[in-house]
């Protein structure tokens, strides 16, 4: 497919700096683009909030629910991708992702990477444990 899009891990559990030595690539259908866009927005909003002065102030206030709401929105967007079969495990939710065109040229910036083709066996197919 010429315009095939994919998610590529950049940090966290499913990345080369996480539990493996490779970044993870998940292709997804065009019909799921809006859900992926929503997830990426919520991921960025959560990250920006975590590094804001408001976040640290909110932590001091036990009555403040902004942190829970921001995390809840991110979690709901992650669960939507999990329901669609794009994500399959908790480690996907503890990973930061970029969207990219599925091409050797564009994915070259994310090397080393492994492409997951089988959703049911994604963890076994995609990852090789780090060695000592």
trRosetta pair geometry for C-beta under 8 A, 3 or more apart (Angstrom, degrees):
i j d omega theta_ij theta_ji phi_ij phi_ji
1 4 3.9 102 85 -54 111 103
1 102 7.5 50 73 62 96 126
3 30 7.7 46 104 -85 108 119
3 101 6.9 -76 -151 -132 49 103
4 27 5.9 -18 174 -145 117 115
4 101 7.1 98 77 -166 58 65
4 102 4.0 -40 102 38 107 126
5 27 7.5 131 89 -149 42 65
5 28 6.4 -37 90 58 90 85
5 30 7.3 106 19 -91 110 64
5 33 6.8 77 46 -102 153 98
5 36 7.5 162 119 90 133 166
5 99 6.0 -1 -177 -175 116 101
5 100 7.1 152 -156 81 69 34
5 101 6.3 -59 -104 -106 59 44
5 102 6.5 172 -131 -19 6 92
6 25 5.1 20 156 -174 141 92
6 26 6.0 161 -164 80 86 40
6 27 4.6 -50 -97 -94 99 53
6 28 6.7 139 -115 8 44 76
6 99 7.4 158 82 -153 36 58
6 100 5.8 -28 65 66 84 82
6 101 7.7 53 20 162 86 12
6 102 4.5 92 -18 -76 118 97
6 107 7.8 10 63 -85 138 114
6 115 7.7 -58 -142 -128 157 96
7 25 7.2 162 81 -152 50 46
7 26 4.7 -5 53 57 99 98
7 28 6.7 44 -12 -13 96 120
7 36 6.7 -146 -66 -145 110 120
7 86 7.0 82 6 173 136 118
7 97 4.6 -10 -172 -169 107 130
7 98 7.2 148 -157 75 57 39
7 99 6.1 -39 -98 -98 60 61
7 100 7.9 121 -122 21 15 80
8 23 5.8 32 -178 149 88 127
8 24 7.3 167 -150 84 45 49
8 25 5.3 -9 -102 -102 77 77
8 97 6.6 136 66 -157 38 72
8 98 5.1 -23 61 62 94 91
8 99 7.7 147 15 -110 82 13
8 100 5.2 12 -6 10 126 127
8 107 6.9 178 -95 -125 141 82
8 110 4.8 -73 176 -117 142 167
8 113 6.6 -39 -144 -124 106 144
9 12 6.6 -116 -163 61 108 94
9 14 4.4 -147 -93 103 154 92
9 15 4.0 -150 137 -80 114 79
9 16 7.8 153 99 -8 110 65
9 18 7.5 -66 160 5 140 134
9 23 4.7 -167 67 -160 88 80
9 24 4.4 53 -5 41 124 85
9 25 7.8 -112 7 -61 78 42
9 95 5.0 -49 -131 177 108 130
9 96 7.1 101 -160 74 63 52
9 97 6.0 -47 -99 -98 46 70
10 15 6.0 -34 92 -109 13 141
10 23 7.1 24 -84 -132 33 126
10 95 7.9 130 41 171 57 84
10 96 4.9 -59 62 99 98 100
10 97 6.6 157 5 -111 93 17
10 98 5.4 77 -45 -17 124 102
10 110 7.4 -89 -94 -125 71 105
11 15 5.2 -76 -114 28 13 165
11 17 5.7 -24 -130 62 68 126
11 18 7.2 126 178 -52 42 100
11 95 7.1 169 90 -157 44 62
11 96 4.6 19 52 36 87 117
12 15 5.5 93 55 3 58 112
12 17 7.8 63 18 79 24 92
12 18 5.2 5 120 -82 34 133
12 91 7.8 151 143 179 101 72
12 94 5.2 178 -171 130 118 64
12 95 3.5 -178 92 -114 132 49
12 96 5.3 142 -11 2 120 69
13 18 4.3 146 -146 -177 15 140
13 19 5.1 15 -165 -8 72 110
13 91 3.9 -122 114 -159 140 94
13 92 7.9 -84 73 -48 115 21
13 94 4.6 55 -5 90 121 108
13 95 5.3 -92 47 -65 76 94
14 18 5.9 12 16 60 18 156
14 19 7.3 -9 -81 36 33 101
14 20 7.4 7 -154 22 38 116
14 23 7.8 63 131 -158 73 49
14 24 4.3 -46 162 10 106 140
14 91 5.2 122 -54 136 93 105
14 92 6.0 27 -29 -96 149 51
14 94 7.9 130 -8 75 87 74
14 95 4.2 -26 32 -86 100 155
14 126 7.7 -3 -156 129 101 140
14 127 7.6 -106 -139 -74 69 125
15 18 4.5 100 50 -6 70 109
15 20 7.6 -178 96 56 21 87
15 23 5.2 -2 -142 -112 68 74
15 24 6.9 -97 -83 9 43 86
15 95 6.1 152 -27 -145 93 105
15 96 7.5 -4 -43 51 140 77
16 20 6.7 -66 -110 97 40 76
16 21 5.8 16 -144 176 80 33
16 22 5.5 -13 -88 -138 86 7
16 23 5.0 -45 -25 -48 96 71
16 112 6.0 120 -100 58 134 84
16 113 7.8 -84 -49 -80 113 58
18 91 7.7 125 153 -171 145 111
18 95 6.8 -46 -59 -104 161 97
19 91 6.8 -59 13 -143 140 140
19 127 6.9 11 102 -161 100 147
19 129 7.6 -52 158 -123 83 65
19 130 7.3 -143 170 -8 40 106
20 24 7.7 88 52 -53 141 95
20 126 7.9 -122 -36 126 174 83
20 127 4.3 -118 -84 -147 146 101
20 128 6.2 102 -151 57 107 52
20 129 6.8 -91 -108 -108 73 25
20 130 6.3 -178 -138 -45 28 82
21 112 6.6 8 136 72 81 137
21 128 6.4 -38 36 77 102 97
21 130 5.5 128 -48 -98 92 79
22 112 4.7 -80 -114 116 78 100
22 113 5.6 123 -178 -128 94 22
22 114 4.5 55 137 -10 151 100
22 126 7.6 -150 89 165 123 73
22 127 6.9 -165 53 -118 105 59
22 128 6.9 68 2 30 118 93
23 110 4.9 -98 71 166 158 103
23 111 7.7 -139 23 -128 116 10
23 112 6.7 157 13 92 80 50
23 113 4.2 -38 68 -101 93 87
23 114 7.6 168 77 20 46 63
24 95 7.5 -13 42 -174 125 164
24 113 7.1 -165 -58 -154 7 85
24 114 6.5 -25 -112 64 53 83
24 116 6.4 12 -166 -21 94 117
24 126 5.3 35 -125 177 102 135
24 127 7.3 -31 -84 -67 109 92
25 102 7.5 118 174 -119 127 91
25 107 6.6 1 -95 -130 147 128
25 110 7.4 121 -73 103 105 146
25 113 5.2 64 -30 166 111 124
25 114 6.8 -164 22 90 91 35
25 115 4.5 -39 75 -104 119 64
25 116 6.6 178 78 12 58 74
26 86 5.8 104 145 -174 137 78
26 87 7.5 -24 -119 -77 177 55
26 116 5.5 -14 -95 54 70 115
26 122 7.8 9 -101 -139 107 131
27 102 5.7 20 -105 -83 102 149
27 115 7.2 31 -27 -163 100 106
27 116 8.0 -156 11 73 76 69
27 117 7.7 19 23 -106 118 58
28 32 4.9 -89 165 72 117 130
28 33 7.7 152 109 -73 115 54
28 36 6.0 148 82 -64 158 138
28 84 7.7 44 -146 126 117 129
28 86 5.0 6 -100 -113 122 118
29 32 5.2 90 67 5 79 101
30 33 5.6 -13 -166 -30 50 115
32 35 5.0 -54 -170 44 75 115
32 36 5.8 78 130 -26 87 100
32 81 7.7 95 178 -119 126 75
32 84 5.4 115 -122 178 132 153
32 86 6.4 166 153 -54 157 131
33 36 5.6 -57 -146 39 33 111
33 37 6.1 37 155 -23 68 104
34 37 5.5 -49 -145 35 32 115
34 38 6.4 35 153 -21 63 103
35 38 5.6 -50 -148 34 32 113
35 39 6.5 35 151 -20 63 103
35 77 7.7 164 -174 -158 71 76
35 80 5.2 -145 -158 135 114 122
35 81 6.2 157 142 -78 113 72
35 84 6.1 128 103 -32 162 154
35 86 7.9 168 106 3 122 145
36 39 5.6 -52 -150 35 33 113
36 40 6.4 31 153 -18 66 105
36 81 6.8 82 -93 -99 63 116
36 86 7.2 -164 -84 -146 98 173
36 99 6.3 102 149 -94 124 126
37 40 5.9 -57 -148 37 30 109
37 41 6.4 32 153 -20 65 106
37 99 8.0 -13 -85 -42 59 158
38 41 5.7 -54 -149 35 31 113
38 42 6.3 26 155 -15 66 107
38 77 5.2 -152 125 -130 92 114
38 80 7.2 -2 86 69 128 155
39 42 5.9 -60 -148 40 30 107
39 43 6.1 35 153 -24 66 107
39 77 4.1 162 -103 156 61 110
39 78 6.4 107 -136 -75 109 45
39 80 6.9 -147 -67 65 104 110
39 81 5.4 19 -73 -37 153 128
39 97 7.6 6 125 60 116 135
40 43 5.5 -48 -143 33 32 116
40 44 6.5 30 156 -16 63 104
40 97 6.8 -102 -99 88 87 100
40 99 6.2 -55 -73 -25 152 112
41 44 6.0 -60 -153 38 29 107
41 45 6.2 27 153 -18 66 109
41 77 7.7 -150 62 -123 79 161
42 45 5.5 -51 -140 39 33 112
42 46 6.2 36 158 -21 65 105
42 73 5.1 -150 -137 131 117 92
42 74 4.5 170 150 -100 106 57
42 76 7.7 -132 -141 63 167 81
42 77 4.0 160 34 6 152 155
42 78 7.9 -121 95 -31 133 74
43 46 6.0 -56 -150 35 26 110
43 47 6.4 23 153 -17 62 109
43 74 6.2 103 -86 -137 44 104
43 77 7.4 -121 -38 95 75 139
43 96 6.6 134 176 -133 128 70
43 97 6.7 -111 -110 42 175 88
44 47 5.6 -57 -146 38 32 110
44 48 6.1 30 157 -17 68 107
45 48 5.9 -55 -143 39 29 109
45 49 6.1 30 156 -20 64 109
45 70 6.6 -142 131 -152 99 98
45 73 7.1 -31 88 98 135 133
45 74 7.3 -157 73 -70 93 97
46 49 5.8 -57 -147 38 28 112
46 50 6.3 32 154 -24 64 106
46 70 5.5 144 -109 156 70 98
46 71 6.4 90 -130 -96 118 49
46 73 7.4 -169 -65 76 100 94
46 74 4.1 18 -54 -66 144 143
47 50 5.7 -52 -148 31 30 113
47 51 6.7 7 160 0 63 109
47 96 7.4 53 -77 -111 140 120
48 51 6.3 -73 -152 48 29 97
48 52 6.4 42 150 -42 66 107
49 52 5.5 -51 -148 15 34 120
49 54 7.0 -63 -154 78 75 111
49 55 5.5 121 154 -71 68 112
49 66 7.7 -152 -163 146 131 104
49 67 7.6 166 146 -113 125 60
49 70 4.8 -99 87 -161 171 161
50 55 5.4 104 -136 -120 26 166
51 55 7.1 56 12 19 12 145
52 55 5.0 115 63 -8 77 97
52 56 7.9 -152 99 4 53 81
53 56 6.0 -58 -160 39 44 107
53 57 6.3 42 146 -18 72 109
54 57 5.6 -60 -147 42 34 111
54 58 5.9 38 155 -25 70 107
54 66 7.0 -59 151 109 115 155
55 58 5.7 -55 -147 34 27 112
55 59 6.7 32 152 -25 61 102
55 67 6.5 96 -141 -95 74 102
56 59 5.6 -44 -150 25 34 116
56 60 7.2 35 151 -18 59 101
57 60 5.9 -57 -161 31 37 112
57 61 6.8 17 150 -7 68 111
57 64 7.9 107 118 -47 75 171
58 61 5.9 -69 -149 44 36 103
58 64 4.3 -139 -150 121 80 149
58 66 5.1 -99 -122 57 147 111
58 67 5.0 158 125 -36 135 104
59 67 6.8 73 -73 -54 68 155
61 64 4.0 72 93 -14 113 114
64 67 6.8 70 118 3 102 94
65 68 4.9 -54 -165 45 71 115
65 69 5.7 75 135 -28 86 101
66 69 5.6 -57 -145 38 32 112
66 70 6.1 31 158 -19 68 106
67 70 5.9 -54 -145 37 28 108
67 71 6.3 22 158 -11 63 110
68 71 6.0 -60 -145 44 28 107
68 72 5.9 34 155 -26 65 111
69 72 5.5 -54 -143 36 28 116
69 73 6.5 31 157 -21 63 102
70 73 6.0 -51 -152 31 29 110
70 74 6.7 27 151 -14 61 106
71 74 5.6 -56 -152 39 35 112
71 75 6.1 36 151 -21 69 108
72 75 5.5 -53 -142 38 31 113
72 76 6.2 33 157 -21 65 105
73 76 5.8 -51 -146 34 29 111
73 77 6.6 28 155 -16 62 106
74 77 5.9 -59 -152 37 30 109
74 78 6.4 32 150 -19 65 107
75 78 5.5 -54 -149 36 33 114
75 79 6.3 33 153 -20 66 105
75 93 7.2 39 -123 -155 66 131
76 79 5.6 -52 -145 36 32 112
76 80 6.6 41 152 -26 62 100
77 80 5.6 -45 -152 26 34 117
77 81 7.1 29 151 -12 61 100
78 81 6.0 -60 -159 37 34 106
78 82 6.4 34 146 -20 67 107
78 87 6.6 -37 -173 48 75 166
78 92 7.1 154 -161 111 104 95
78 93 4.4 68 -173 -112 151 98
79 82 5.2 -52 -145 38 38 116
79 83 6.2 43 153 -23 68 101
80 83 5.7 -50 -148 34 30 112
80 84 6.5 25 152 -15 62 107
81 84 5.6 -55 -146 40 35 111
81 86 4.3 -67 -174 64 90 118
81 87 4.5 66 116 4 103 108
81 92 7.5 -133 104 141 122 136
82 85 7.8 54 179 -65 31 19
82 86 7.4 -85 -73 58 25 71
82 87 4.4 -54 -82 82 68 101
82 88 6.7 140 -140 -90 79 24
82 92 7.1 155 -83 75 94 138
82 93 7.7 -20 -53 -56 125 107
85 88 7.1 18 -154 -75 51 92
85 119 5.1 6 179 -157 100 159
87 92 3.7 174 -147 120 111 161
87 93 7.0 91 176 -50 152 73
88 92 6.8 107 39 -19 46 140
88 119 5.9 152 -60 -176 136 80
88 120 7.8 176 -135 -111 156 20
88 122 5.0 138 39 27 139 140
88 123 7.5 -122 91 -33 118 88
89 92 5.6 120 64 -7 65 96
89 122 7.1 -153 -9 80 111 120
89 123 5.9 60 -32 -65 155 116
90 93 5.7 -56 -165 35 49 112
90 94 6.7 31 145 -8 74 108
91 94 5.7 -64 -148 45 41 103
91 95 6.4 47 151 -32 67 113
91 123 7.7 101 34 -107 136 106
92 95 5.8 -65 -154 29 32 120
98 110 7.6 -154 53 -85 128 129
100 106 5.0 168 179 143 110 123
100 107 6.3 128 125 -80 145 67
100 110 7.2 -124 -19 -22 166 137
101 106 4.7 110 60 13 88 163
102 106 7.7 -82 -80 65 5 122
102 107 7.1 24 -146 -46 43 123
103 106 4.8 76 61 17 93 100
103 107 6.5 180 78 -3 41 93
104 107 6.0 -64 -134 48 25 103
104 108 6.2 49 159 -47 62 97
105 108 6.0 -45 -162 4 24 119
106 109 6.7 -46 179 15 44 107
107 110 5.4 -62 -165 41 60 108
107 111 7.4 90 140 -55 75 74
107 113 6.0 -107 179 52 108 150
108 111 5.9 -15 -160 -24 45 113
110 113 4.9 40 114 -52 102 134
114 125 7.9 -178 148 134 124 70
114 126 5.2 147 102 -159 120 61
114 127 7.1 180 56 -75 147 39
114 128 7.8 132 -46 -5 156 93
115 126 8.0 -113 110 -116 16 86
116 119 7.5 90 144 -85 113 45
116 122 4.8 35 -163 -139 142 86
116 125 5.7 112 -132 95 79 115
116 126 4.3 -24 -80 -78 107 114
117 125 7.0 -106 42 154 72 152
118 121 4.6 3 114 48 125 93
118 122 6.5 -159 92 -69 65 54
118 125 5.2 124 48 -28 108 161
119 122 5.6 -8 -149 -49 33 110
121 124 4.9 -52 178 50 93 109
121 125 5.0 90 113 -25 96 107
122 125 6.0 -67 -136 44 24 104
122 126 5.4 8 175 -12 66 124
123 126 6.5 -63 -131 40 17 102
123 127 6.2 -35 -172 26 55 117
124 127 7.5 -82 -126 49 11 80
